[in-house]
């Protein structure tokens, strides 16, 4: 099942379906991504920076390609440092 449901047109989307979660298009991108289970404030901001998406844009204005980039960063979290680099777990 795809992570993003394709929408027609380049107009504003009020509701986005991202990773089996309804995301409000009126929220800014990091705050909208926080609706996804397991994504907090810090991870959402880092994912936007890593994907090259402007954090000050509304989620409803993102193209399908930009949404796919953010979802790809969230799914493949191997860029995050592990706890063994800082602590003895």
C-alpha positions as a Markdown table, in Angstrom:
| # | Residue | x | y | z |
|---|---|---|---|---|
| 1 | Unk | 0.0 | 0.0 | 0.0 |
| 2 | Unk | 1.5 | 3.4 | -0.9 |
| 3 | Unk | 2.4 | 5.8 | 1.9 |
| 4 | Unk | 0.8 | 8.7 | 0.1 |
| 5 | Unk | -2.6 | 8.8 | -1.6 |
| 6 | Unk | -2.2 | 10.7 | -4.9 |
| 7 | Unk | -4.4 | 13.8 | -5.2 |
| 8 | Unk | -5.4 | 15.5 | -8.5 |
| 9 | Unk | -4.2 | 19.0 | -9.4 |
| 10 | Unk | -1.8 | 21.4 | -7.7 |
| 11 | Unk | -4.4 | 23.1 | -5.5 |
| 12 | Unk | -4.5 | 23.3 | -1.7 |
| 13 | Unk | -5.3 | 19.9 | -0.1 |
| 14 | Unk | -7.2 | 20.3 | 3.2 |
| 15 | Unk | -6.6 | 16.7 | 4.3 |
| 16 | Unk | -3.6 | 14.6 | 3.4 |
| 17 | Unk | -3.3 | 10.8 | 3.9 |
| 18 | Unk | 0.3 | 10.2 | 5.0 |
| 19 | Unk | 1.5 | 6.8 | 6.4 |
| 20 | Unk | -2.1 | 5.7 | 7.3 |
| 21 | Unk | -2.8 | 8.9 | 9.1 |
| 22 | Unk | -5.0 | 11.9 | 8.2 |
| 23 | Unk | -2.9 | 15.0 | 8.3 |
| 24 | Unk | -4.4 | 18.5 | 8.4 |
| 25 | Unk | -3.3 | 20.6 | 5.4 |
| 26 | Unk | -3.7 | 23.9 | 7.3 |
| 27 | Unk | -0.9 | 23.1 | 9.7 |
| 28 | Unk | 2.7 | 23.9 | 8.9 |
| 29 | Unk | 4.7 | 20.8 | 7.6 |
| 30 | Unk | 6.5 | 19.8 | 10.9 |
| 31 | Unk | 3.4 | 20.2 | 13.0 |
| 32 | Unk | 1.3 | 18.2 | 10.5 |
| 33 | Unk | 3.9 | 15.4 | 10.4 |
| 34 | Unk | 3.6 | 15.1 | 14.2 |
| 35 | Unk | 0.2 | 13.6 | 13.7 |
| 36 | Unk | 1.9 | 10.4 | 12.5 |
| 37 | Unk | 2.5 | 8.0 | 15.4 |
| 38 | Unk | 6.1 | 7.9 | 16.5 |
| 39 | Unk | 7.0 | 11.3 | 15.0 |
| 40 | Unk | 7.7 | 14.0 | 17.6 |
| 41 | Unk | 8.6 | 17.6 | 17.3 |
| 42 | Unk | 12.4 | 17.1 | 16.9 |
| 43 | Unk | 12.1 | 14.2 | 14.3 |
| 44 | Unk | 9.5 | 16.1 | 12.2 |
| 45 | Unk | 11.8 | 19.2 | 12.0 |
| 46 | Unk | 14.9 | 17.1 | 11.2 |
| 47 | Unk | 12.9 | 15.1 | 8.5 |
| 48 | Unk | 11.9 | 18.4 | 6.8 |
| 49 | Unk | 15.4 | 19.7 | 6.8 |
| 50 | Unk | 16.8 | 16.4 | 5.6 |
| 51 | Unk | 14.2 | 16.2 | 2.8 |
| 52 | Unk | 14.8 | 19.8 | 1.7 |
| 53 | Unk | 11.2 | 21.0 | 2.4 |
| 54 | Unk | 10.6 | 24.5 | 3.7 |
| 55 | Unk | 9.3 | 24.2 | 7.3 |
| 56 | Unk | 7.3 | 27.4 | 7.0 |
| 57 | Unk | 4.9 | 26.1 | 4.2 |
| 58 | Unk | 1.5 | 24.7 | 4.9 |
| 59 | Unk | 1.2 | 20.9 | 4.5 |
| 60 | Unk | -1.6 | 21.4 | 2.0 |
| 61 | Unk | 0.6 | 23.2 | -0.4 |
| 62 | Unk | 3.2 | 20.4 | -0.8 |
| 63 | Unk | 3.4 | 18.5 | -4.0 |
| 64 | Unk | 3.3 | 14.7 | -4.0 |
| 65 | Unk | 7.0 | 14.5 | -4.7 |
| 66 | Unk | 7.8 | 16.6 | -1.6 |
| 67 | Unk | 5.5 | 14.5 | 0.6 |
| 68 | Unk | 7.2 | 11.4 | -0.7 |
| 69 | Unk | 10.6 | 12.8 | 0.2 |
| 70 | Unk | 9.5 | 13.5 | 3.8 |
| 71 | Unk | 7.9 | 10.1 | 4.1 |
| 72 | Unk | 11.0 | 8.4 | 2.7 |
| 73 | Unk | 13.2 | 10.2 | 5.4 |
| 74 | Unk | 10.8 | 9.2 | 8.1 |
| 75 | Unk | 10.6 | 5.5 | 7.0 |
| 76 | Unk | 14.4 | 5.1 | 6.5 |
| 77 | Unk | 15.8 | 6.4 | 9.8 |
| 78 | Unk | 19.3 | 5.0 | 9.4 |
| 79 | Unk | 20.6 | 8.6 | 9.3 |
| 80 | Unk | 19.7 | 9.0 | 13.0 |
| 81 | Unk | 22.6 | 8.4 | 15.5 |
| 82 | Unk | 22.3 | 5.3 | 17.6 |
| 83 | Unk | 22.4 | 5.4 | 21.4 |
| 84 | Unk | 25.6 | 3.4 | 21.5 |
| 85 | Unk | 27.5 | 6.4 | 20.0 |
| 86 | Unk | 26.7 | 8.5 | 23.1 |
| 87 | Unk | 25.9 | 6.0 | 25.9 |
| 88 | Unk | 26.7 | 2.5 | 26.9 |
| 89 | Unk | 23.3 | 0.9 | 26.5 |
